[in-house]
Amino acid sequence: MVRICFRKPEEGEPSQSMNCDRLLAVITQEFPSLKDTHSTRIALGRAMKTFGFESTDCGHVAHYKVVQLRLAA
């Protein structure tokens, strides 16, 4: 689901910085059956790290640099 909705930005390409709340909001637009639970958020954070998305820590909340690929219809 992450790879359908987002990709890593190329060097010098503009990107968005999103925390798990914003990422999950985009993903649930594309996949409405996905439940917004604590375990879903943890799994999302792990997936972002596994896929190698660059992150920054802002007040103990990870923000990932992403390029959004698709918008919900």
PQR file of N, CA, C, O and H, with PARSE charges and radii, in Angstrom:
ATOM      1  N   MET A   1       0.820  -1.195   0.000 -0.4000 1.5000
ATOM      2  CA  MET A   1       0.000   0.000   0.000 -0.0000 2.0000
ATOM      3  C   MET A   1       0.863   1.257   0.000  0.5500 1.7000
ATOM      4  O   MET A   1       0.543   2.249  -0.656 -0.5500 1.4000
ATOM      5  N   VAL A   2       1.964   1.195   0.750 -0.4000 1.5000
ATOM      6  CA  VAL A   2       2.864   2.350   0.801 -0.0000 2.0000
ATOM      7  C   VAL A   2       3.413   2.651  -0.590  0.5500 1.7000
ATOM      8  O   VAL A   2       3.429   3.802  -1.025 -0.5500 1.4000
ATOM      9  H   VAL A   2       2.224   0.390   1.283  0.4000 1.0000
ATOM     10  N   ARG A   3       3.857   1.617  -1.272 -0.4000 1.5000
ATOM     11  CA  ARG A   3       4.473   1.821  -2.592 -0.0000 2.0000
ATOM     12  C   ARG A   3       3.458   2.220  -3.660  0.5500 1.7000
ATOM     13  O   ARG A   3       3.840   2.783  -4.686 -0.5500 1.4000
ATOM     14  H   ARG A   3       3.844   0.682  -0.918  0.4000 1.0000
ATOM     15  N   ILE A   4       2.198   1.946  -3.443 -0.4000 1.5000
ATOM     16  CA  ILE A   4       1.169   2.375  -4.388 -0.0000 2.0000
ATOM     17  C   ILE A   4       0.889   3.865  -4.215  0.5500 1.7000
ATOM     18  O   ILE A   4       0.606   4.565  -5.187 -0.5500 1.4000
ATOM     19  H   ILE A   4       1.887   1.489  -2.610  0.4000 1.0000
ATOM     20  N   CYS A   5       0.969   4.343  -2.983 -0.4000 1.5000
ATOM     21  CA  CYS A   5       0.612   5.734  -2.689 -0.0000 2.0000
ATOM     22  C   CYS A   5       1.799   6.697  -2.667  0.5500 1.7000
ATOM     23  O   CYS A   5       1.624   7.893  -2.899 -0.5500 1.4000
ATOM     24  H   CYS A   5       1.199   3.775  -2.193  0.4000 1.0000
ATOM     25  N   PHE A   6       3.004   6.192  -2.393 -0.4000 1.5000
ATOM     26  CA  PHE A   6       4.162   7.067  -2.209 -0.0000 2.0000
ATOM     27  C   PHE A   6       5.412   6.473  -2.846  0.5500 1.7000
ATOM     28  O   PHE A   6       5.504   5.269  -3.085 -0.5500 1.4000
ATOM     29  H   PHE A   6       3.147   5.220  -2.204  0.4000 1.0000
ATOM     30  N   ARG A   7       6.364   7.348  -3.110 -0.4000 1.5000
ATOM     31  CA  ARG A   7       7.702   6.910  -3.505 -0.0000 2.0000
ATOM     32  C   ARG A   7       8.706   7.854  -2.872  0.5500 1.7000
ATOM     33  O   ARG A   7       8.364   8.946  -2.419 -0.5500 1.4000
ATOM     34  H   ARG A   7       6.290   8.327  -2.916  0.4000 1.0000
ATOM     35  N   LYS A   8       9.966   7.402  -2.853 -0.4000 1.5000
ATOM     36  CA  LYS A   8      11.038   8.243  -2.329 -0.0000 2.0000
ATOM     37  C   LYS A   8      11.346   9.331  -3.345  0.5500 1.7000
ATOM     38  O   LYS A   8      11.342   9.062  -4.547 -0.5500 1.4000
ATOM     39  H   LYS A   8      10.244   6.515  -3.221  0.4000 1.0000
ATOM     40  N   PRO A   9      11.613  10.553  -2.896 -0.5600 1.5000
ATOM     41  CA  PRO A   9      11.967  11.616  -3.838  0.2800 2.0000
ATOM     42  C   PRO A   9      13.364  11.416  -4.412  0.5500 1.7000
ATOM     43  O   PRO A   9      14.260  10.908  -3.738 -0.5500 1.4000
ATOM     44  N   GLU A  10      13.530  11.818  -5.647 -0.4000 1.5000
ATOM     45  CA  GLU A  10      14.853  11.834  -6.266 -0.0000 2.0000
ATOM     46  C   GLU A  10      15.638  12.996  -5.666  0.5500 1.7000
ATOM     47  O   GLU A  10      15.054  13.906  -5.078 -0.5500 1.4000
ATOM     48  H   GLU A  10      12.802  12.230  -6.194  0.4000 1.0000
ATOM     49  N   GLU A  11      16.945  12.966  -5.810 -0.4000 1.5000
ATOM     50  CA  GLU A  11      17.778  14.041  -5.264 -0.0000 2.0000
ATOM     51  C   GLU A  11      17.396  15.371  -5.907  0.5500 1.7000
ATOM     52  O   GLU A  11      17.342  15.482  -7.132 -0.5500 1.4000
ATOM     53  H   GLU A  11      17.420  12.227  -6.287  0.4000 1.0000
ATOM     54  N   GLY A  12      17.134  16.370  -5.084 -0.4000 1.5000
ATOM     55  CA  GLY A  12      16.780  17.697  -5.556 -0.0000 2.0000
ATOM     56  C   GLY A  12      15.315  17.858  -5.928  0.5500 1.7000
ATOM     57  O   GLY A  12      14.886  18.964  -6.254 -0.5500 1.4000
ATOM     58  H   GLY A  12      17.178  16.281  -4.089  0.4000 1.0000
ATOM     59  N   GLU A  13      14.545  16.796  -5.888 -0.4000 1.5000
ATOM     60  CA  GLU A  13      13.123  16.847  -6.243 -0.0000 2.0000
ATOM     61  C   GLU A  13      12.316  17.350  -5.044  0.5500 1.7000
ATOM     62  O   GLU A  13      12.598  16.970  -3.908 -0.5500 1.4000
ATOM     63  H   GLU A  13      14.894  15.896  -5.623  0.4000 1.0000
ATOM     64  N   PRO A  14      11.327  18.190  -5.284 -0.5600 1.5000
ATOM     65  CA  PRO A  14      10.484  18.632  -4.172  0.2800 2.0000
ATOM     66  C   PRO A  14       9.724  17.446  -3.572  0.5500 1.7000
ATOM     67  O   PRO A  14       9.288  16.545  -4.288 -0.5500 1.4000
ATOM     68  N   SER A  15       9.577  17.466  -2.266 -0.4000 1.5000
ATOM     69  CA  SER A  15       8.881  16.378  -1.583 -0.0000 2.0000
ATOM     70  C   SER A  15       8.028  16.953  -0.465  0.5500 1.7000
ATOM     71  O   SER A  15       8.135  18.126  -0.109 -0.5500 1.4000
ATOM     72  H   SER A  15       9.931  18.198  -1.684  0.4000 1.0000
ATOM     73  N   GLN A  16       7.187  16.099   0.071 -0.4000 1.5000
ATOM     74  CA  GLN A  16       6.371  16.471   1.216 -0.0000 2.0000
ATOM     75  C   GLN A  16       6.926  15.759   2.445  0.5500 1.7000
ATOM     76  O   GLN A  16       7.453  14.651   2.347 -0.5500 1.4000
ATOM     77  H   GLN A  16       7.100  15.146  -0.218  0.4000 1.0000
ATOM     78  N   SER A  17       6.805  16.395   3.582 -0.4000 1.5000
ATOM     79  CA  SER A  17       7.194  15.781   4.843 -0.0000 2.0000
ATOM     80  C   SER A  17       5.905  15.406   5.572  0.5500 1.7000
ATOM     81  O   SER A  17       5.118  16.275   5.947 -0.5500 1.4000
ATOM     82  H   SER A  17       6.377  17.295   3.662  0.4000 1.0000
ATOM     83  N   MET A  18       5.699  14.102   5.769 -0.4000 1.5000
ATOM     84  CA  MET A  18       4.455  13.636   6.379 -0.0000 2.0000
ATOM     85  C   MET A  18       4.744  12.726   7.563  0.5500 1.7000
ATOM     86  O   MET A  18       5.660  11.904   7.524 -0.5500 1.4000
ATOM     87  H   MET A  18       6.338  13.396   5.464  0.4000 1.0000
ATOM     88  N   ASN A  19       3.950  12.887   8.616 -0.4000 1.5000
ATOM     89  CA  ASN A  19       4.022  11.957   9.737 -0.0000 2.0000
ATOM     90  C   ASN A  19       3.055  10.804   9.461  0.5500 1.7000
ATOM     91  O   ASN A  19       2.352  10.812   8.451 -0.5500 1.4000
ATOM     92  H   ASN A  19       3.206  13.554   8.648  0.4000 1.0000
ATOM     93  N   CYS A  20       3.019   9.825  10.345 -0.4000 1.5000
ATOM     94  CA  CYS A  20       2.180   8.647  10.115 -0.0000 2.0000
ATOM     95  C   CYS A  20       0.699   9.000  10.027  0.5500 1.7000
ATOM     96  O   CYS A  20      -0.039   8.348   9.288 -0.5500 1.4000
ATOM     97  H   CYS A  20       3.591   9.819  11.166  0.4000 1.0000
ATOM     98  N   ASP A  21       0.244  10.021  10.764 -0.4000 1.5000
ATOM     99  CA  ASP A  21      -1.157  10.438  10.670 -0.0000 2.0000
ATOM    100  C   ASP A  21      -1.513  10.847   9.244  0.5500 1.7000
ATOM    101  O   ASP A  21      -2.513  10.390   8.690 -0.5500 1.4000
ATOM    102  H   ASP A  21       0.844  10.551  11.364  0.4000 1.0000
ATOM    103  N   ARG A  22      -0.695  11.704   8.658 -0.4000 1.5000
ATOM    104  CA  ARG A  22      -0.961  12.179   7.293 -0.0000 2.0000
ATOM    105  C   ARG A  22      -0.791  11.067   6.270  0.5500 1.7000
ATOM    106  O   ARG A  22      -1.583  10.960   5.334 -0.5500 1.4000
ATOM    107  H   ARG A  22       0.118  12.076   9.107  0.4000 1.0000
ATOM    108  N   LEU A  23       0.240  10.231   6.440 -0.4000 1.5000
ATOM    109  CA  LEU A  23       0.444   9.115   5.525 -0.0000 2.0000
ATOM    110  C   LEU A  23      -0.766   8.184   5.547  0.5500 1.7000
ATOM    111  O   LEU A  23      -1.267   7.774   4.500 -0.5500 1.4000
ATOM    112  H   LEU A  23       0.883  10.317   7.201  0.4000 1.0000
ATOM    113  N   LEU A  24      -1.224   7.860   6.745 -0.4000 1.5000
ATOM    114  CA  LEU A  24      -2.349   6.949   6.888 -0.0000 2.0000
ATOM    115  C   LEU A  24      -3.634   7.552   6.319  0.5500 1.7000
ATOM    116  O   LEU A  24      -4.465   6.829   5.770 -0.5500 1.4000
ATOM    117  H   LEU A  24      -0.817   8.193   7.596  0.4000 1.0000
ATOM    118  N   ALA A  25      -3.802   8.861   6.445 -0.4000 1.5000
ATOM    119  CA  ALA A  25      -4.981   9.516   5.866 -0.0000 2.0000
ATOM    120  C   ALA A  25      -5.004   9.339   4.348  0.5500 1.7000
ATOM    121  O   ALA A  25      -6.060   9.075   3.772 -0.5500 1.4000
ATOM    122  H   ALA A  25      -3.127   9.449   6.891  0.4000 1.0000
ATOM    123  N   VAL A  26      -3.861   9.480   3.705 -0.4000 1.5000
ATOM    124  CA  VAL A  26      -3.778   9.295   2.251 -0.0000 2.0000
ATOM    125  C   VAL A  26      -4.028   7.828   1.892  0.5500 1.7000
ATOM    126  O   VAL A  26      -4.775   7.527   0.961 -0.5500 1.4000
ATOM    127  H   VAL A  26      -3.003   9.695   4.172  0.4000 1.0000
ATOM    128  N   ILE A  27      -3.401   6.930   2.632 -0.4000 1.5000
ATOM    129  CA  ILE A  27      -3.541   5.500   2.339 -0.0000 2.0000
ATOM    130  C   ILE A  27      -4.992   5.044   2.514  0.5500 1.7000
ATOM    131  O   ILE A  27      -5.494   4.267   1.702 -0.5500 1.4000
ATOM    132  H   ILE A  27      -2.794   7.175   3.388  0.4000 1.0000
ATOM    133  N   THR A  28      -5.667   5.514   3.560 -0.4000 1.5000
ATOM    134  CA  THR A  28      -7.051   5.083   3.779 -0.0000 2.0000
ATOM    135  C   THR A  28      -8.014   5.667   2.748  0.5500 1.7000
ATOM    136  O   THR A  28      -9.102   5.122   2.558 -0.5500 1.4000
ATOM    137  H   THR A  28      -5.260   6.146   4.220  0.4000 1.0000
ATOM    138  N   GLN A  29      -7.645   6.758   2.078 -0.4000 1.5000
ATOM    139  CA  GLN A  29      -8.455   7.242   0.961 -0.0000 2.0000
ATOM    140  C   GLN A  29      -8.391   6.248  -0.184  0.5500 1.7000
ATOM    141  O   GLN A  29      -9.394   5.994  -0.850 -0.5500 1.4000
ATOM    142  H   GLN A  29      -6.762   7.200   2.233  0.4000 1.0000
ATOM    143  N   GLU A  30      -7.226   5.694  -0.410 -0.4000 1.5000
ATOM    144  CA  GLU A  30      -7.018   4.729  -1.493 -0.0000 2.0000
ATOM    145  C   GLU A  30      -7.516   3.334  -1.097  0.5500 1.7000
ATOM    146  O   GLU A  30      -8.013   2.585  -1.938 -0.5500 1.4000
ATOM    147  H   GLU A  30      -6.411   5.900   0.132  0.4000 1.0000
ATOM    148  N   PHE A  31      -7.378   2.991   0.188 -0.4000 1.5000
ATOM    149  CA  PHE A  31      -7.759   1.675   0.715 -0.0000 2.0000
ATOM    150  C   PHE A  31      -8.683   1.877   1.917  0.5500 1.7000
ATOM    151  O   PHE A  31      -8.232   1.772   3.057 -0.5500 1.4000
ATOM    152  H   PHE A  31      -6.974   3.599   0.872  0.4000 1.0000
ATOM    153  N   PRO A  32      -9.959   2.163   1.684 -0.5600 1.5000
ATOM    154  CA  PRO A  32     -10.870   2.503   2.788  0.2800 2.0000
ATOM    155  C   PRO A  32     -11.093   1.386   3.807  0.5500 1.7000
ATOM    156  O   PRO A  32     -11.533   1.658   4.924 -0.5500 1.4000
ATOM    157  N   SER A  33     -10.802   0.146   3.448 -0.4000 1.5000
ATOM    158  CA  SER A  33     -11.006  -0.946   4.400 -0.0000 2.0000
ATOM    159  C   SER A  33      -9.901  -1.012   5.458  0.5500 1.7000
ATOM    160  O   SER A  33     -10.046  -1.726   6.450 -0.5500 1.4000
ATOM    161  H   SER A  33     -10.444  -0.075   2.541  0.4000 1.0000
ATOM    162  N   LEU A  34      -8.810  -0.285   5.265 -0.4000 1.5000
ATOM    163  CA  LEU A  34      -7.719  -0.273   6.240 -0.0000 2.0000
ATOM    164  C   LEU A  34      -8.162   0.482   7.492  0.5500 1.7000
ATOM    165  O   LEU A  34      -8.631   1.617   7.411 -0.5500 1.4000
ATOM    166  H   LEU A  34      -8.692   0.295   4.459  0.4000 1.0000
ATOM    167  N   LYS A  35      -8.010  -0.149   8.625 -0.4000 1.5000
ATOM    168  CA  LYS A  35      -8.415   0.455   9.894 -0.0000 2.0000
ATOM    169  C   LYS A  35      -7.288   1.303  10.469  0.5500 1.7000
ATOM    170  O   LYS A  35      -6.120   0.919  10.411 -0.5500 1.4000
ATOM    171  H   LYS A  35      -7.629  -1.071   8.691  0.4000 1.0000
ATOM    172  N   ASP A  36      -7.644   2.454  11.021 -0.4000 1.5000
ATOM    173  CA  ASP A  36      -6.690   3.361  11.656 -0.0000 2.0000
ATOM    174  C   ASP A  36      -6.559   2.955  13.123  0.5500 1.7000
ATOM    175  O   ASP A  36      -7.305   3.423  13.983 -0.5500 1.4000
ATOM    176  H   ASP A  36      -8.593   2.766  11.068  0.4000 1.0000
ATOM    177  N   THR A  37      -5.591   2.070  13.386 -0.4000 1.5000
ATOM    178  CA  THR A  37      -5.360   1.598  14.745 -0.0000 2.0000
ATOM    179  C   THR A  37      -3.904   1.854  15.127  0.5500 1.7000
ATOM    180  O   THR A  37      -3.077   2.197  14.282 -0.5500 1.4000
ATOM    181  H   THR A  37      -4.986   1.690  12.687  0.4000 1.0000
ATOM    182  N   HIS A  38      -3.616   1.683  16.386 -0.4000 1.5000
ATOM    183  CA  HIS A  38      -2.242   1.869  16.872 -0.0000 2.0000
ATOM    184  C   HIS A  38      -1.291   0.894  16.174  0.5500 1.7000
ATOM    185  O   HIS A  38      -0.189   1.272  15.775 -0.5500 1.4000
ATOM    186  H   HIS A  38      -4.288   1.404  17.072  0.4000 1.0000
ATOM    187  N   SER A  39      -1.719  -0.348  16.031 -0.4000 1.5000
ATOM    188  CA  SER A  39      -0.844  -1.335  15.391 -0.0000 2.0000
ATOM    189  C   SER A  39      -0.645  -1.024  13.907  0.5500 1.7000
ATOM    190  O   SER A  39       0.420  -1.308  13.359 -0.5500 1.4000
ATOM    191  H   SER A  39      -2.614  -0.654  16.355  0.4000 1.0000
ATOM    192  N   THR A  40      -1.644  -0.453  13.258 -0.4000 1.5000
ATOM    193  CA  THR A  40      -1.497  -0.050  11.853 -0.0000 2.0000
ATOM    194  C   THR A  40      -0.448   1.046  11.732  0.5500 1.7000
ATOM    195  O   THR A  40       0.367   1.028  10.809 -0.5500 1.4000
ATOM    196  H   THR A  40      -2.509  -0.223  13.703  0.4000 1.0000
ATOM    197  N   ARG A  41      -0.462   1.993  12.651 -0.4000 1.5000
ATOM    198  CA  ARG A  41       0.510   3.084  12.634 -0.0000 2.0000
ATOM    199  C   ARG A  41       1.930   2.569  12.870  0.5500 1.7000
ATOM    200  O   ARG A  41       2.877   3.030  12.233 -0.5500 1.4000
ATOM    201  H   ARG A  41      -1.124   2.008  13.401  0.4000 1.0000
ATOM    202  N   ILE A  42       2.070   1.620  13.778 -0.4000 1.5000
ATOM    203  CA  ILE A  42       3.381   1.029  14.037 -0.0000 2.0000
ATOM    204  C   ILE A  42       3.879   0.299  12.797  0.5500 1.7000
ATOM    205  O   ILE A  42       5.038   0.442  12.408 -0.5500 1.4000
ATOM    206  H   ILE A  42       1.301   1.245  14.295  0.4000 1.0000
ATOM    207  N   ALA A  43       2.997  -0.487  12.178 -0.4000 1.5000
ATOM    208  CA  ALA A  43       3.371  -1.220  10.962 -0.0000 2.0000
ATOM    209  C   ALA A  43       3.734  -0.256   9.832  0.5500 1.7000
ATOM    210  O   ALA A  43       4.653  -0.526   9.059 -0.5500 1.4000
ATOM    211  H   ALA A  43       2.055  -0.603  12.494  0.4000 1.0000
ATOM    212  N   LEU A  44       3.025   0.856   9.735 -0.4000 1.5000
ATOM    213  CA  LEU A  44       3.322   1.853   8.710 -0.0000 2.0000
ATOM    214  C   LEU A  44       4.711   2.454   8.927  0.5500 1.7000
ATOM    215  O   LEU A  44       5.482   2.589   7.977 -0.5500 1.4000
ATOM    216  H   LEU A  44       2.279   1.075  10.364  0.4000 1.0000
ATOM    217  N   GLY A  45       5.028   2.811  10.154 -0.4000 1.5000
ATOM    218  CA  GLY A  45       6.357   3.346  10.460 -0.0000 2.0000
ATOM    219  C   GLY A  45       7.461   2.354  10.135  0.5500 1.7000
ATOM    220  O   GLY A  45       8.505   2.730   9.601 -0.5500 1.4000
ATOM    221  H   GLY A  45       4.402   2.702  10.925  0.4000 1.0000
ATOM    222  N   ARG A  46       7.233   1.101  10.454 -0.4000 1.5000
ATOM    223  CA  ARG A  46       8.224   0.070  10.135 -0.0000 2.0000
ATOM    224  C   ARG A  46       8.381  -0.097   8.631  0.5500 1.7000
ATOM    225  O   ARG A  46       9.494  -0.261   8.130 -0.5500 1.4000
ATOM    226  H   ARG A  46       6.385   0.796  10.888  0.4000 1.0000
ATOM    227  N   ALA A  47       7.260  -0.055   7.911 -0.4000 1.5000
ATOM    228  CA  ALA A  47       7.325  -0.189   6.452 -0.0000 2.0000
ATOM    229  C   ALA A  47       8.094   0.975   5.839  0.5500 1.7000
ATOM    230  O   ALA A  47       8.887   0.776   4.918 -0.5500 1.4000
ATOM    231  H   ALA A  47       6.357   0.078   8.318  0.4000 1.0000
ATOM    232  N   MET A  48       7.869   2.182   6.340 -0.4000 1.5000
ATOM    233  CA  MET A  48       8.581   3.348   5.806 -0.0000 2.0000
ATOM    234  C   MET A  48      10.087   3.179   6.009  0.5500 1.7000
ATOM    235  O   MET A  48      10.870   3.498   5.115 -0.5500 1.4000
ATOM    236  H   MET A  48       7.225   2.343   7.088  0.4000 1.0000
ATOM    237  N   LYS A  49      10.488   2.690   7.156 -0.4000 1.5000
ATOM    238  CA  LYS A  49      11.914   2.457   7.418 -0.0000 2.0000
ATOM    239  C   LYS A  49      12.452   1.339   6.541  0.5500 1.7000
ATOM    240  O   LYS A  49      13.548   1.449   5.990 -0.5500 1.4000
ATOM    241  H   LYS A  49       9.852   2.431   7.883  0.4000 1.0000
ATOM    242  N   THR A  50      11.683   0.263   6.410 -0.4000 1.5000
ATOM    243  CA  THR A  50      12.104  -0.875   5.591 -0.0000 2.0000
ATOM    244  C   THR A  50      12.308  -0.465   4.134  0.5500 1.7000
ATOM    245  O   THR A  50      13.256  -0.914   3.489 -0.5500 1.4000
ATOM    246  H   THR A  50      10.793   0.175   6.857  0.4000 1.0000
ATOM    247  N   PHE A  51      11.418   0.388   3.612 -0.4000 1.5000
ATOM    248  CA  PHE A  51      11.514   0.838   2.223 -0.0000 2.0000
ATOM    249  C   PHE A  51      12.551   1.943   2.046  0.5500 1.7000
ATOM    250  O   PHE A  51      12.791   2.389   0.923 -0.5500 1.4000
ATOM    251  H   PHE A  51      10.648   0.752   4.135  0.4000 1.0000
ATOM    252  N   GLY A  52      13.168   2.391   3.139 -0.4000 1.5000
ATOM    253  CA  GLY A  52      14.270   3.343   3.059 -0.0000 2.0000
ATOM    254  C   GLY A  52      13.876   4.794   2.899  0.5500 1.7000
ATOM    255  O   GLY A  52      14.659   5.591   2.382 -0.5500 1.4000
ATOM    256  H   GLY A  52      12.973   2.029   4.051  0.4000 1.0000
ATOM    257  N   PHE A  53      12.671   5.157   3.333 -0.4000 1.5000
ATOM    258  CA  PHE A  53      12.279   6.558   3.270 -0.0000 2.0000
ATOM    259  C   PHE A  53      13.061   7.354   4.304  0.5500 1.7000
ATOM    260  O   PHE A  53      13.202   6.929   5.450 -0.5500 1.4000
ATOM    261  H   PHE A  53      12.035   4.510   3.753  0.4000 1.0000
ATOM    262  N   GLU A  54      13.563   8.502   3.895 -0.4000 1.5000
ATOM    263  CA  GLU A  54      14.321   9.370   4.804 -0.0000 2.0000
ATOM    264  C   GLU A  54      13.357   9.977   5.812  0.5500 1.7000
ATOM    265  O   GLU A  54      12.258  10.408   5.461 -0.5500 1.4000
ATOM    266  H   GLU A  54      13.449   8.847   2.964  0.4000 1.0000
ATOM    267  N   SER A  55      13.785  10.003   7.072 -0.4000 1.5000
ATOM    268  CA  SER A  55      12.921  10.566   8.102 -0.0000 2.0000
ATOM    269  C   SER A  55      13.677  11.580   8.941  0.5500 1.7000
ATOM    270  O   SER A  55      14.902  11.545   9.057 -0.5500 1.4000
ATOM    271  H   SER A  55      14.677   9.652   7.357  0.4000 1.0000
ATOM    272  N   THR A  56      12.906  12.476   9.516 -0.4000 1.5000
ATOM    273  CA  THR A  56      13.429  13.435  10.481 -0.0000 2.0000
ATOM    274  C   THR A  56      12.546  13.358  11.713  0.5500 1.7000
ATOM    275  O   THR A  56      11.365  13.022  11.624 -0.5500 1.4000
ATOM    276  H   THR A  56      11.911  12.504   9.421  0.4000 1.0000
ATOM    277  N   ASP A  57      13.121  13.668  12.853 -0.4000 1.5000
ATOM    278  CA  ASP A  57      12.391  13.616  14.109 -0.0000 2.0000
ATOM    279  C   ASP A  57      11.972  15.025  14.484  0.5500 1.7000
ATOM    280  O   ASP A  57      12.804  15.924  14.602 -0.5500 1.4000
ATOM    281  H   ASP A  57      14.081  13.941  12.925  0.4000 1.0000
ATOM    282  N   CYS A  58      10.685  15.207  14.669 -0.4000 1.5000
ATOM    283  CA  CYS A  58      10.156  16.522  15.028 -0.0000 2.0000
ATOM    284  C   CYS A  58       9.286  16.343  16.274  0.5500 1.7000
ATOM    285  O   CYS A  58       8.135  15.916  16.182 -0.5500 1.4000
ATOM    286  H   CYS A  58      10.008  14.477  14.573  0.4000 1.0000
ATOM    287  N   GLY A  59       9.840  16.669  17.420 -0.4000 1.5000
ATOM    288  CA  GLY A  59       9.098  16.510  18.667 -0.0000 2.0000
ATOM    289  C   GLY A  59       8.751  15.068  18.963  0.5500 1.7000
ATOM    290  O   GLY A  59       7.637  14.772  19.394 -0.5500 1.4000
ATOM    291  H   GLY A  59      10.776  17.015  17.495  0.4000 1.0000
ATOM    292  N   HIS A  60       9.690  14.169  18.737 -0.4000 1.5000
ATOM    293  CA  HIS A  60       9.535  12.730  18.965 -0.0000 2.0000
ATOM    294  C   HIS A  60       8.520  12.093  18.011  0.5500 1.7000
ATOM    295  O   HIS A  60       7.994  11.017  18.296 -0.5500 1.4000
ATOM    296  H   HIS A  60      10.595  14.410  18.387  0.4000 1.0000
ATOM    297  N   VAL A  61       8.245  12.748  16.889 -0.4000 1.5000
ATOM    298  CA  VAL A  61       7.366  12.198  15.858 -0.0000 2.0000
ATOM    299  C   VAL A  61       8.150  12.155  14.552  0.5500 1.7000
ATOM    300  O   VAL A  61       8.687  13.170  14.108 -0.5500 1.4000
ATOM    301  H   VAL A  61       8.672  13.622  16.657  0.4000 1.0000
ATOM    302  N   ALA A  62       8.214  10.977  13.942 -0.4000 1.5000
ATOM    303  CA  ALA A  62       8.943  10.832  12.677 -0.0000 2.0000
ATOM    304  C   ALA A  62       8.135  11.434  11.532  0.5500 1.7000
ATOM    305  O   ALA A  62       6.936  11.192  11.396 -0.5500 1.4000
ATOM    306  H   ALA A  62       7.778  10.152  14.303  0.4000 1.0000
ATOM    307  N   HIS A  63       8.821  12.218  10.720 -0.4000 1.5000
ATOM    308  CA  HIS A  63       8.251  12.779   9.495 -0.0000 2.0000
ATOM    309  C   HIS A  63       9.068  12.218   8.334  0.5500 1.7000
ATOM    310  O   HIS A  63      10.296  12.305   8.328 -0.5500 1.4000
ATOM    311  H   HIS A  63       9.795  12.414  10.830  0.4000 1.0000
ATOM    312  N   TYR A  64       8.377  11.645   7.358 -0.4000 1.5000
ATOM    313  CA  TYR A  64       9.037  10.990   6.231 -0.0000 2.0000
ATOM    314  C   TYR A  64       8.928  11.860   4.988  0.5500 1.7000
ATOM    315  O   TYR A  64       7.883  12.453   4.722 -0.5500 1.4000
ATOM    316  H   TYR A  64       7.379  11.575   7.363  0.4000 1.0000
ATOM    317  N   LYS A  65      10.030  11.931   4.221 -0.4000 1.5000
ATOM    318  CA  LYS A  65      10.034  12.669   2.961 -0.0000 2.0000
ATOM    319  C   LYS A  65       9.468  11.763   1.881  0.5500 1.7000
ATOM    320  O   LYS A  65      10.020  10.698   1.606 -0.5500 1.4000
ATOM    321  H   LYS A  65      10.880  11.449   4.437  0.4000 1.0000
ATOM    322  N   VAL A  66       8.361  12.188   1.265 -0.4000 1.5000
ATOM    323  CA  VAL A  66       7.672  11.359   0.287 -0.0000 2.0000
ATOM    324  C   VAL A  66       7.227  12.186  -0.914  0.5500 1.7000
ATOM    325  O   VAL A  66       7.111  13.409  -0.846 -0.5500 1.4000
ATOM    326  H   VAL A  66       7.913  13.054   1.489  0.4000 1.0000
ATOM    327  N   VAL A  67       6.986  11.488  -2.003 -0.4000 1.5000
ATOM    328  CA  VAL A  67       6.297  12.052  -3.158 -0.0000 2.0000
ATOM    329  C   VAL A  67       5.026  11.240  -3.299  0.5500 1.7000
ATOM    330  O   VAL A  67       5.068  10.019  -3.448 -0.5500 1.4000
ATOM    331  H   VAL A  67       7.081  10.494  -2.059  0.4000 1.0000
ATOM    332  N   GLN A  68       3.887  11.933  -3.249 -0.4000 1.5000
ATOM    333  CA  GLN A  68       2.610  11.235  -3.340 -0.0000 2.0000
ATOM    334  C   GLN A  68       2.349  10.841  -4.785  0.5500 1.7000
ATOM    335  O   GLN A  68       2.458  11.672  -5.687 -0.5500 1.4000
ATOM    336  H   GLN A  68       3.853  12.925  -3.128  0.4000 1.0000
ATOM    337  N   LEU A  69       2.005   9.578  -5.008 -0.4000 1.5000
ATOM    338  CA  LEU A  69       1.811   9.067  -6.360 -0.0000 2.0000
ATOM    339  C   LEU A  69       0.376   9.133  -6.839  0.5500 1.7000
ATOM    340  O   LEU A  69       0.121   9.473  -7.995 -0.5500 1.4000
ATOM    341  H   LEU A  69       1.916   8.903  -4.276  0.4000 1.0000
ATOM    342  N   ARG A  70      -0.550   8.817  -5.977 -0.4000 1.5000
ATOM    343  CA  ARG A  70      -1.930   8.713  -6.395 -0.0000 2.0000
ATOM    344  C   ARG A  70      -2.836   9.447  -5.430  0.5500 1.7000
ATOM    345  O   ARG A  70      -2.554   9.546  -4.235 -0.5500 1.4000
ATOM    346  H   ARG A  70      -0.342   8.541  -5.039  0.4000 1.0000
ATOM    347  N   LEU A  71      -3.916   9.952  -5.964 -0.4000 1.5000
ATOM    348  CA  LEU A  71      -4.954  10.553  -5.145 -0.0000 2.0000
ATOM    349  C   LEU A  71      -6.185   9.679  -5.253  0.5500 1.7000
ATOM    350  O   LEU A  71      -6.453   9.107  -6.309 -0.5500 1.4000
ATOM    351  H   LEU A  71      -4.145   9.871  -6.934  0.4000 1.0000
ATOM    352  N   ALA A  72      -6.928   9.570  -4.179 -0.4000 1.5000
ATOM    353  CA  ALA A  72      -8.148   8.769  -4.217 -0.0000 2.0000
ATOM    354  C   ALA A  72      -9.130   9.377  -5.221  0.5500 1.7000
ATOM    355  O   ALA A  72      -9.232  10.597  -5.353 -0.5500 1.4000
ATOM    356  H   ALA A  72      -6.711  10.035  -3.321  0.4000 1.0000
ATOM    357  N   ALA A  73      -9.830   8.521  -5.906 -0.4000 1.5000
ATOM    358  CA  ALA A  73     -10.793   8.978  -6.908 -0.0000 2.0000
ATOM    359  C   ALA A  73     -12.066   9.463  -6.262  0.5500 1.7000
ATOM    360  O   ALA A  73     -12.989   9.885  -6.958 -0.5500 1.4000
ATOM    361  H   ALA A  73      -9.747   7.530  -5.799  0.4000 1.0000
TER
END
